[in-house]
Structures are given as structure tokens and as C-alpha cells.
Amino acid sequence: MVINMSSDQLNEEMKKLATSDNPVDIATLAYIWGYPLVIKKRTFDYATSPNIPPGPLRGPVNTFAHARDLLNASYTDVVRPNQDTLYSVTYLDLKNKPLILQIPPMPDRYYVLQFTDAYTNSFKYIGTRTKVTSGGTYYITGPNWTGTVPSRMLQIKSPTNLAALIVRILVNGPADVPNVNALQDRLSLSPVSAPEASPIPVNTSVKSNEIPVSTQPAFMPKTGAKIFDELGNDMIDNPPFKDDAGVVAKFKMIGIGQGLTPSATKNETILKALEQGIIEGEKMIHKKIANLGSVVNGWSFNLDTGNYGSDYLLRSAVAKTALGANSPEEALYPLTFVDNSGSNLTGSEKYVIHFDKDKIPPVDAFWSITIYNSKYGFVDNPINRYAISDRTPGFKFNSDGSFDIYVQENNPGKEKESNWLPAPPDNFSLLLRLYIPKEIILKGEYQYPPVQRVS
């Protein structure tokens, strides 16, 4: 295989895999295709297991676990946390019966419910962007459910029996946390046999407001070809989509499929192909990760998340790096490690990010810039500021409507402190959160301002 590939080259390589009858190529394609399903199922099992100690956003199946507080620099369990939203998360098992979801009215603040299926596609959004502000009651069903949806309820049909629901609610600083907690308490998920039941008890001890990326189980323990047995088992309750019938039929040529255990084969050629397919699949996923998205003035971003269709390699690359990522029309997360000269951002320098009046982040919800240290955690600082936006108390605009953000280790002085984002003494990165971005962003035409190093 080629060591360095462009996205076009990778796409060509995937086309060759799809048409090849070579056992190694088939195993490679099966690994890439199945990676998201296996990691999603492992995360589901880990997050809902009663044998795992309590932790960020974990709890029983079909039960909300809530992040109840904003984080500070002392919290290190989660990578790239945020200061904009509090999270509520539940892992759904829809195999046996539907669930009833109740959402309280939220007319005055941004919120979103993101539903993802077992293959990591975002298949449903409810919230500010979809103009659902008065609350509602929903009937969540699995792919094979048949019946009548109760009156005054709207159906949400999951493409797979396993699904996840991530709720994000905007919080305007520490004083606003109790208001968001009250809204979280009014989120209700109940079985169909108890439509009038009060909200299910929730985990109120968690203090986390980001998806627990760092605590997810490793995808590939040293099980060798048994990883394909696991894939076959996961496919039983989460059958492949009809559009995948062609590749799924090809997988069966080497014993991979629903309920099958290919690692038990006595055919040494097939067994070696399965093991080599894991290696080659991992290589291709990592090459895709290296070619994800676009870069503008040092800010890298990906406009292709959320729903992947037949782009199995992209689906796996995103699952490996950003499991649960929003669709770009809901939120985008440009990231930079470098300044306008291409040098790494470091606290030994001073920087300014200047937004012209007509270049203020074009969003319909909110934007923010968060700074992270070299371990992707918050930066300890004397004013306890980890992110900045026009919602930051005291934030100042220039007389012409533009504004500047000062990124440096030491306080820039009284006149600039309101727009100061404190940096660590060593390397750091910046993440720009854009919620409900406007069309210019979604088309990739917005010019992100460079992080300018100043003397």
C-alpha cells in the first residue's frame, strides 16, 4: 500500500477493495465497515454496565445521566471539555419495546437532542435549529416495530435497535447552572407501559460537561480475528442497511456476517486473511484521519460528519477520532495548533485574534473559543477563564464593531483583560465552537481569522 495517500487515492483504494475477491481485501473492507458498529456497541456496554464504577455520563440503559456542573482546570477525566453546554446522555435499547420521551419547553435558550444509530450516523435532531421550542412528547421505536403511535405523540424511528441520545443545553456561566439543571430534571424517558410515570431517577452526582472520550473502552484489544466474531454478534440486533447488501454479501465469502464466528475457521488462509485485514484496515483508517477536512488560516475543520452513507472509511475515521460528532449544520468545531506563521502556539509568545465587523462568526446560535493545554484540558489561570465569546461578562467590541481576543500567559492589562484568554506557559491549542453555523460556513467559504503572533 502507498504510505502517504490523498483523499482521492484513499477513495480509489476503497473502490478496489469493494470489487476484489481477495480474502485479505475482503477482511480489510469488513474491518473498516464494521469498526463504528463495534466501537459503538462496546461504548454502549461500558457506559451502561453495573460493574463499571460511576463516572462521567454513565448509567443504566434507557436512563438519562446528566452533567450537572461546569468544569474547572482541576478536572482531567475528559479531553476538550466545554464551557458552553451541559450534557445529558442516554443509551437506548429499542429491541423489545418503544420508549416515551418528554422534552420541556425551551424557547429562550439553545438546546439540541442528537440521536445516533449503532453505525454512528446522526439520524434525528430536535431542538432550536429544528424549531422545536415548545417541548413535546415522542415515541421512540426500533427499526422493526409495528403498531400505532399514541395520539399527541410524534414517532422517532431508529434505524437500529441500539441508539444513543445526546442532549446539549446552553449554559450562560455558573449562575445559570441551576436553571439548566431544572430543565435536565424535566427530561423524561419511560417505557411504553408507564406513559404517565414521573421522570426516571437520574444520576445527579456527575460533574462533567463533555462526552467522555478519554474513558471509552479501547476498540481493539488483542483478540485477533475474534474481532470479526464480535462484529457478527453485534449485527444480529443491528442488521446492516439495505444499501449495504452488496458488501455484506461479500463478507460472507470469508465467513463474516450476522451471528457468524469466522475466527473458528480451520482454513489457515482465511484465518491469516482476517488477521491481516485488521492490520490493513487500521492503516487505512489512520491515513483517512490524516486527510480529514480542510484548513483555513491554520484552522482545520470537517464538513462531512454526521451521516456517512456508503463512505465507510470516513465513518470509521470519525468514529475513531470524534465518536458522537454533530452534523455540521448543527455545530462545527474548527481547531488550530498554529499561529499565522505556521509555528506551534505556545505561552512564551503573545497572540491576537482579530474579527472584523463583517467577519464575526456567522452563526444562528452561539460561538466560543476554548483554549486547551498540551493534554487537551483546561488551562489553570487567575481569572478562571477557559473560554471566551461575546457572552463573556464584560466582553468589549472595538469602536468600529470589530473585536480582538488576546491569547497569552500574562494579563494584558486592565483595558484588555475583558477579552483575555489565558494561556499555559507551554504549547496549547484553540477550538472554535460554531453552533448552527450559517451557509457561508457550511459551504467552506468563511475565512477564519489567523492567530497572529505579536511582539
MARMARVEX-755967 format. One record per residue (C-alpha): residue number from 0; residue in three letters; x, y, z. Coordinates in Angstrom, 1 decimal, padded with zeros to 4 digits. Each point is the difference from the previous one (the first is absolute). Last residue first. Example, Ala and Ser with C-alpha at 12.3 -4.5 7.8 and 13.67 -1.06 7.14 Angstrom:
MARMARVEX-755967
n	res	c1	c2	c3
1	SER	013.7	-001.1	007.1
0	ALA	-001.4	-003.4	000.7
END
This chain:
MARMARVEX-755967
n	res	c1	c2	c3
454	SER	005.8	041.3	019.5
453	VAL	-003.2	-001.4	-001.4
452	ARG	-000.9	-003.5	-001.2
451	GLN	-003.2	000.0	-002.0
450	VAL	-002.5	-002.8	000.4
449	PRO	-001.4	000.1	-003.5
448	PRO	-003.6	001.1	-000.6
447	TYR	-002.3	-002.7	-001.4
446	GLN	-001.0	000.9	-003.6
445	TYR	-003.5	-001.4	-000.5
444	GLU	-000.5	-001.7	-003.4
443	GLY	-000.2	-003.7	001.1
442	LYS	-003.5	-000.3	-001.3
441	LEU	-001.3	-000.7	003.5
440	ILE	001.8	003.1	001.3
439	ILE	-001.6	002.3	-002.6
438	GLU	-003.3	-001.7	000.7
437	LYS	-000.3	001.0	003.6
436	PRO	001.3	-002.0	002.9
435	ILE	-002.6	-001.5	002.5
434	TYR	002.6	-000.2	002.8
433	LEU	003.5	001.1	-000.8
432	ARG	002.6	-001.1	002.6
431	LEU	003.6	001.3	-000.7
430	LEU	002.6	-002.3	001.6
429	LEU	003.5	001.4	000.9
428	SER	003.1	-002.0	000.7
427	PHE	002.9	000.2	002.5
426	ASN	003.7	-000.3	000.3
425	ASP	001.9	001.3	003.2
424	PRO	-000.6	002.7	002.5
423	PRO	-003.8	-000.5	000.1
422	ALA	-002.2	002.6	-001.7
421	PRO	-002.6	002.4	001.5
420	LEU	-002.7	001.2	-002.4
419	TRP	-000.2	003.8	000.4
418	ASN	-002.9	001.9	-001.4
417	SER	-001.1	001.7	003.3
416	GLU	003.7	000.3	001.0
415	LYS	000.8	002.4	-002.9
414	GLU	-000.4	003.4	001.7
413	LYS	001.1	-001.3	003.4
412	GLY	003.3	-001.5	-001.3
411	PRO	001.1	-002.8	-002.2
410	ASN	-000.1	-002.6	002.9
409	ASN	002.8	-002.5	-000.6
408	GLU	-000.2	-003.3	-001.8
407	GLN	-001.2	001.3	-003.4
406	VAL	-003.0	000.0	-002.3
405	TYR	-001.6	003.4	-000.5
404	ILE	-003.3	000.0	-001.8
403	ASP	-000.8	003.0	-002.2
402	PHE	-003.3	001.5	-001.1
401	SER	-001.6	001.7	-003.0
400	GLY	-003.0	002.3	000.3
399	ASP	001.9	003.1	-001.1
398	SER	000.4	001.3	003.6
397	ASN	001.6	-003.3	001.1
396	PHE	-002.2	-002.6	001.8
395	LYS	000.5	-000.9	003.6
394	PHE	-000.9	-003.1	002.0
393	GLY	-001.1	001.1	003.5
392	PRO	-001.6	-003.4	001.0
391	THR	000.8	-002.6	-002.7
390	ARG	-003.0	-000.3	-002.3
389	ASP	002.0	001.5	-002.9
388	SER	002.2	-003.0	000.3
387	ILE	002.9	-001.3	002.1
386	ALA	001.1	-003.4	001.4
385	TYR	002.0	-001.2	003.0
384	ARG	-000.3	002.9	002.3
383	ASN	000.8	-000.7	003.6
382	ILE	001.3	003.6	000.6
381	PRO	003.4	-001.1	001.4
380	ASN	000.6	-002.8	-002.5
379	ASP	000.0	-003.8	-000.3
378	VAL	-000.3	-001.0	-003.6
377	PHE	-002.8	-002.5	-000.8
376	GLY	000.9	-003.4	-001.3
375	TYR	001.3	-001.1	-003.5
374	LYS	003.2	-001.5	001.5
373	SER	002.1	002.7	-001.6
372	ASN	-002.2	002.6	001.5
371	TYR	-003.4	001.0	-001.4
370	ILE	-001.5	003.4	-000.9
369	THR	-003.7	000.4	-000.8
368	ILE	-001.4	002.4	-002.6
367	SER	-003.7	000.6	000.0
366	TRP	-002.9	000.3	-002.5
365	PHE	-003.8	000.1	000.5
364	ALA	-003.4	-000.8	-001.6
363	ASP	-000.6	001.3	-003.5
362	VAL	003.7	000.2	-001.0
361	PRO	002.2	002.2	-002.1
360	PRO	003.2	000.4	002.1
359	ILE	000.7	003.7	-000.2
358	LYS	001.5	000.7	-003.4
357	ASP	-002.0	003.1	-001.0
356	LYS	001.1	001.9	003.1
355	ASP	003.6	-001.2	-000.4
354	PHE	001.1	-002.8	002.3
353	HIS	003.6	000.3	001.3
352	ILE	001.7	-002.9	001.8
351	VAL	003.0	001.4	001.9
350	TYR	003.0	-002.0	001.3
349	LYS	002.8	000.2	002.5
348	GLU	002.9	-002.4	000.1
347	SER	001.6	-002.2	002.8
346	GLY	-003.5	-001.5	000.5
345	THR	000.4	-002.0	-003.2
344	LEU	-001.9	-000.5	-003.2
343	ASN	002.0	-002.1	-002.5
342	SER	001.5	001.9	-002.9
341	GLY	-001.9	000.3	-003.3
340	SER	000.7	003.7	-000.4
339	ASN	-003.5	001.0	000.7
338	ASP	-000.1	-002.0	003.2
337	VAL	-000.3	-003.8	000.5
336	PHE	-001.9	-002.6	001.9
335	THR	-003.4	000.7	-001.4
334	LEU	-003.5	-001.6	000.2
333	PRO	-003.2	000.8	-001.8
332	TYR	-003.0	-001.6	001.8
331	LEU	-003.3	000.1	-002.0
330	ALA	-003.5	-000.3	001.3
329	GLU	-003.5	-000.8	-001.1
328	GLU	000.4	000.4	-003.8
327	PRO	003.3	-001.7	000.4
326	SER	-001.5	-003.3	001.3
325	ASN	001.0	-000.5	003.6
324	ALA	002.9	-002.4	001.0
323	GLY	-001.1	-002.9	002.1
322	LEU	003.4	-001.8	-000.2
321	ALA	002.6	002.6	-001.0
320	THR	003.3	-001.6	-000.8
319	LYS	-000.6	-003.7	-000.6
318	ALA	-003.6	000.4	-001.0
317	VAL	001.0	002.8	-002.4
316	ALA	002.5	-002.2	-001.7
315	SER	-002.4	-003.0	-000.1
314	ARG	-002.8	002.1	-001.7
313	LEU	002.5	001.5	-002.4
312	LEU	001.2	-003.5	-001.0
311	TYR	-003.6	-001.3	-000.4
310	ASP	-001.1	002.7	-002.4
309	SER	-003.2	-001.9	-001.0
308	GLY	-002.4	002.4	001.8
307	TYR	002.0	002.0	002.5
306	ASN	-002.4	002.1	002.1
305	GLY	001.4	002.2	002.7
304	THR	003.4	001.3	-001.2
303	ASP	001.1	001.3	-003.4
302	LEU	000.7	003.7	000.6
301	ASN	003.3	-000.7	001.9
300	PHE	002.1	002.9	001.4
299	SER	003.6	001.1	000.3
298	TRP	000.9	003.6	001.0
297	GLY	003.5	001.0	-001.1
296	ASN	-001.2	002.8	-002.3
295	VAL	-002.5	-002.3	-001.6
294	VAL	000.5	-003.8	000.1
293	SER	-002.4	-002.6	-001.3
292	GLY	-001.4	-003.4	001.1
291	LEU	001.6	-003.3	000.8
290	ASN	003.2	-001.1	-001.8
289	ALA	002.0	-001.3	003.0
288	ILE	-003.1	-001.7	001.3
287	LYS	-000.3	-001.8	-003.4
286	LYS	003.5	-001.3	000.3
285	HIS	-000.8	-001.2	003.5
284	ILE	-003.1	-001.9	-001.3
283	MET	002.1	-001.5	-002.8
282	LYS	002.7	-001.3	002.4
281	GLU	-002.6	-001.4	002.4
280	GLY	-001.7	-001.9	-002.9
279	GLU	003.3	-001.4	-001.2
278	ILE	000.8	-001.4	003.5
277	ILE	-003.5	-001.4	000.6
276	GLY	000.0	-001.5	-003.5
275	GLN	003.3	-001.8	000.7
274	GLU	-001.7	-001.9	002.9
273	LEU	-003.0	-000.9	-002.1
272	ALA	002.2	-001.0	-002.9
271	LYS	002.1	-002.3	002.2
270	LEU	-003.2	-001.7	001.2
269	ILE	-001.2	-000.3	-003.6
268	THR	003.2	-001.7	-001.2
267	GLU	000.1	-002.2	003.1
266	ASN	-003.4	-001.5	-000.7
265	LYS	-001.1	-001.6	003.2
264	THR	-002.4	002.8	000.7
263	ALA	-000.8	000.9	003.6
262	SER	001.0	003.7	-000.5
261	PRO	-002.9	000.3	-002.5
260	THR	-002.7	-000.2	002.7
259	LEU	-003.3	000.8	-001.7
258	GLY	-003.1	001.5	001.7
257	GLN	-000.5	002.6	-002.8
256	GLY	002.9	000.0	-002.4
255	ILE	003.7	-000.8	-000.6
254	GLY	000.8	-003.5	-001.3
253	ILE	002.5	000.8	-002.8
252	MET	-002.5	000.2	-002.8
251	LYS	-002.5	001.3	002.5
250	PHE	001.7	003.4	-000.2
249	LYS	-001.0	000.3	-003.7
248	ALA	-003.7	-000.3	000.9
247	VAL	000.5	002.9	002.5
246	VAL	001.7	002.1	-002.7
245	GLY	-003.0	-000.4	-002.4
244	ALA	-002.7	000.3	002.7
243	ASP	001.3	003.3	001.3
242	ASP	-002.8	002.1	-001.6
241	LYS	-002.5	-002.2	002.0
240	PHE	001.5	001.1	003.3
239	PRO	001.8	-002.5	002.1
238	PRO	-001.9	-001.7	002.8
237	ASN	000.5	001.4	003.5
236	ASP	-001.2	-002.7	002.4
235	ILE	001.8	-002.8	-001.8
234	MET	002.8	002.3	-001.4
233	ASP	001.6	000.3	003.4
232	ASN	000.6	-003.8	000.1
231	GLY	001.7	000.1	-003.4
230	LEU	002.2	002.9	001.0
229	GLU	001.0	-001.9	003.1
228	ASP	001.0	-003.0	-002.0
227	PHE	001.9	002.4	-002.3
226	ILE	002.0	001.2	003.0
225	LYS	000.8	-003.6	000.6
224	ALA	002.6	000.2	-002.8
223	GLY	002.5	001.4	002.5
222	THR	-001.2	000.5	003.5
221	LYS	002.7	002.4	001.1
220	PRO	-002.3	002.8	001.0
219	MET	-001.3	002.0	-002.9
218	PHE	-002.5	002.8	000.8
217	ALA	001.5	001.2	003.3
216	PRO	-002.8	000.8	002.4
215	GLN	-001.2	003.6	000.2
214	THR	001.4	001.9	003.0
213	SER	001.9	002.7	-002.0
212	VAL	-003.0	000.9	-002.1
211	PRO	-002.3	000.6	002.9
210	ILE	-002.4	002.3	-001.9
209	GLU	000.2	003.4	001.6
208	ASN	-001.5	001.8	002.9
207	SER	001.1	-001.9	003.1
206	LYS	-000.9	000.1	003.6
205	VAL	-002.0	-003.2	000.5
204	SER	-001.8	-000.5	003.3
203	THR	-003.5	000.6	-001.2
202	ASN	-000.5	-003.3	-001.7
201	VAL	-003.7	000.0	-000.9
200	PRO	-003.2	-001.6	001.3
199	ILE	-002.5	-000.6	-002.8
198	PRO	-002.4	002.9	-000.6
197	SER	-003.5	-000.6	001.4
196	ALA	-002.0	-002.7	-001.6
195	GLU	-003.0	000.9	-002.1
194	PRO	001.1	-002.0	-003.0
193	ALA	000.8	-003.1	002.1
192	SER	-000.2	-003.1	-002.2
191	VAL	001.6	001.9	-002.9
190	PRO	003.3	000.2	002.0
189	SER	001.1	003.3	001.3
188	LEU	002.5	002.8	-000.8
187	SER	-000.6	003.5	001.5
186	LEU	001.9	003.2	-000.3
185	ARG	-001.5	002.3	002.7
184	ASP	003.0	-000.5	002.2
183	GLN	002.3	001.3	-002.7
182	LEU	-002.0	003.2	-000.2
181	ALA	000.5	000.6	003.7
180	ASN	003.7	-000.7	-000.3
179	VAL	000.1	002.6	-002.8
178	ASN	-001.4	002.6	002.4
177	PRO	002.3	-001.1	002.8
176	VAL	003.0	000.5	-002.4
175	ASP	-000.8	003.6	-000.9
174	ALA	002.1	001.6	002.8
173	PRO	003.0	-002.0	-001.2
172	GLY	000.0	001.4	-003.5
171	ASN	-002.6	000.3	-002.8
170	VAL	-000.9	-003.6	-000.4
169	LEU	-001.1	-001.3	-003.4
168	ILE	-001.7	-003.5	000.1
167	ARG	001.5	-003.0	-001.8
166	VAL	-001.9	-003.3	-000.1
165	ILE	001.6	-003.2	-001.3
164	LEU	-002.2	-002.9	-000.9
163	ALA	001.6	-003.3	-000.9
162	ALA	-001.3	-002.9	-002.0
161	LEU	-000.1	-003.8	000.0
160	ASN	-003.0	-001.6	-001.7
159	THR	001.1	001.5	-003.4
158	PRO	-001.7	002.4	-002.5
157	SER	-001.6	001.9	002.9
156	LYS	-003.6	001.1	-000.7
155	ILE	-001.0	003.2	001.8
154	GLN	-003.8	000.1	000.2
153	LEU	-001.9	003.1	001.1
152	MET	-002.4	-000.2	002.9
151	ARG	-003.4	001.8	000.4
150	SER	-001.8	-003.3	-000.8
149	PRO	001.8	-003.2	000.6
148	VAL	002.1	-001.4	-002.8
147	THR	-001.7	-003.1	-001.4
146	GLY	001.9	-003.2	-000.5
145	THR	003.0	-001.5	-001.7
144	TRP	003.5	000.0	001.4
143	ASN	002.8	-001.4	-002.3
142	PRO	002.3	003.0	-000.1
141	GLY	-000.3	000.9	003.7
140	THR	-002.5	002.5	001.4
139	ILE	000.2	003.3	001.9
138	TYR	-003.4	001.6	000.6
137	TYR	000.4	003.7	000.7
136	THR	-001.6	002.5	002.3
135	GLY	000.5	003.7	-000.5
134	GLY	001.8	003.2	001.0
133	SER	-000.9	003.5	-001.2
132	THR	003.3	000.8	-001.7
131	VAL	000.1	-002.4	-002.9
130	LYS	001.3	002.2	-002.8
129	THR	002.3	-002.6	-001.6
128	ARG	002.9	002.2	000.8
127	THR	-001.1	000.5	003.6
126	GLY	-000.5	-003.6	000.8
125	ILE	-000.7	-003.5	-001.4
124	TYR	002.4	-001.8	-002.2
123	LYS	-000.3	-003.5	-001.5
122	PHE	002.2	-002.5	-001.9
121	SER	003.5	000.9	001.1
120	ASN	001.9	-003.0	-001.4
119	THR	002.3	-001.9	002.4
118	TYR	-000.7	-003.5	-001.3
117	ALA	-002.0	-000.9	003.0
116	ASP	-002.2	003.1	-000.6
115	THR	000.4	003.6	001.2
114	PHE	-002.7	002.3	001.4
113	GLN	001.0	003.6	000.8
112	LEU	-002.3	002.0	002.3
111	VAL	000.8	003.8	-000.2
110	TYR	-000.2	003.0	002.1
109	TYR	000.4	003.8	-000.4
108	ARG	-001.8	002.2	002.5
107	ASP	-003.3	001.9	000.3
106	PRO	-002.7	-002.3	-001.4
105	MET	001.0	-003.1	001.9
104	PRO	-003.3	-001.9	000.7
103	PRO	000.5	-003.3	001.8
102	ILE	000.8	-003.2	-002.0
101	GLN	-001.8	-003.3	000.7
100	LEU	001.3	-003.2	-001.5
99	ILE	-002.1	-003.2	000.0
98	LEU	001.8	-003.2	-000.8
97	PRO	-000.8	-002.8	-002.5
96	LYS	000.2	-003.7	000.9
95	ASN	002.2	-003.0	-000.2
94	LYS	003.0	000.9	-002.2
93	LEU	000.0	003.7	000.7
92	ASP	003.1	000.2	002.2
91	LEU	000.9	003.6	000.4
90	TYR	003.2	001.5	001.5
89	THR	-000.7	003.2	001.8
88	VAL	001.9	003.3	000.3
87	SER	-000.7	003.4	001.6
86	TYR	002.6	002.7	-000.7
85	LEU	000.6	003.5	001.3
84	THR	000.9	002.6	-002.6
83	ASP	002.5	002.9	-000.6
82	GLN	003.0	-000.6	002.3
81	ASN	001.4	-002.9	-001.9
80	PRO	002.1	-003.1	000.6
79	ARG	002.9	-000.8	-002.4
78	VAL	001.0	-003.3	001.5
77	VAL	-001.8	-001.4	003.0
76	ASP	001.3	-001.4	003.3
75	THR	002.2	003.0	000.8
74	TYR	-002.0	002.2	002.3
73	SER	002.1	002.4	002.0
72	ALA	-000.2	002.6	-002.8
71	ASN	-003.6	000.7	000.6
70	LEU	-003.2	-001.7	-001.0
69	LEU	-003.6	001.3	-000.2
68	ASP	-002.6	-002.0	001.9
67	ARG	-002.8	-002.6	-000.2
66	ALA	001.0	-002.3	-002.8
65	HIS	-003.0	-002.2	-000.2
64	ALA	-000.6	-003.7	-000.5
63	PHE	-003.3	-000.8	-001.6
62	THR	-001.3	-003.6	000.2
61	ASN	-000.8	-002.4	-002.8
60	VAL	003.0	-002.1	001.0
59	PRO	001.4	000.5	003.5
58	GLY	002.6	002.6	000.6
57	ARG	003.1	001.8	-001.3
56	LEU	000.3	003.7	-000.7
55	PRO	003.4	000.5	001.6
54	GLY	000.7	-002.7	002.6
53	PRO	-001.5	-002.5	002.3
52	PRO	002.1	-003.2	000.3
51	ILE	-000.6	-002.6	-002.7
50	ASN	-001.7	-003.3	001.0
49	PRO	-003.5	001.4	-000.5
48	SER	000.8	000.3	-003.7
47	THR	-001.8	002.8	-001.9
46	ALA	003.0	002.1	-001.2
45	TYR	002.2	-003.1	-000.7
44	ASP	-002.7	-001.9	-001.9
43	PHE	-000.9	003.1	-002.1
42	THR	003.6	000.8	-000.6
41	ARG	000.7	-003.5	-001.2
40	LYS	-003.1	000.1	-002.2
39	LYS	001.2	003.3	-001.6
38	ILE	003.5	-001.3	-000.4
37	VAL	-001.3	-003.1	-001.7
36	LEU	-002.4	001.8	-002.3
35	PRO	002.5	002.7	-001.0
34	TYR	002.7	-002.6	-000.9
33	GLY	-002.2	-002.1	-002.1
32	TRP	000.5	001.5	-003.5
31	ILE	003.7	000.5	000.5
30	TYR	000.5	-003.5	001.3
29	ALA	-002.2	-001.5	-002.7
28	LEU	002.0	001.9	-002.7
27	THR	003.2	-001.4	001.4
26	ALA	-001.4	-003.5	000.2
25	ILE	-001.2	000.2	-003.6
24	ASP	003.4	001.2	-001.1
23	VAL	001.8	-002.7	001.9
22	PRO	-002.3	-002.7	-001.5
21	ASN	000.6	001.2	-003.6
20	ASP	-003.4	000.3	-001.8
19	SER	000.6	003.7	-000.8
18	THR	-002.7	002.4	-001.2
17	ALA	-000.6	001.8	003.3
16	LEU	003.7	000.0	000.9
15	LYS	000.8	001.7	-003.3
14	LYS	-002.6	002.7	000.6
13	MET	001.5	000.5	003.5
12	GLU	003.5	000.6	-001.6
11	GLU	-001.5	002.5	-002.4
10	ASN	-001.5	001.9	002.9
9	LEU	003.3	-000.1	001.8
8	GLN	001.7	001.5	-003.1
7	ASP	-002.6	002.8	-000.2
6	SER	000.5	000.7	003.8
5	SER	003.7	000.3	-000.6
4	MET	002.3	-002.9	000.9
3	ASN	003.3	-000.2	001.8
2	ILE	001.4	-003.5	000.5
1	VAL	-001.4	-001.6	-003.1
0	MET	-001.0	-003.6	000.5
END
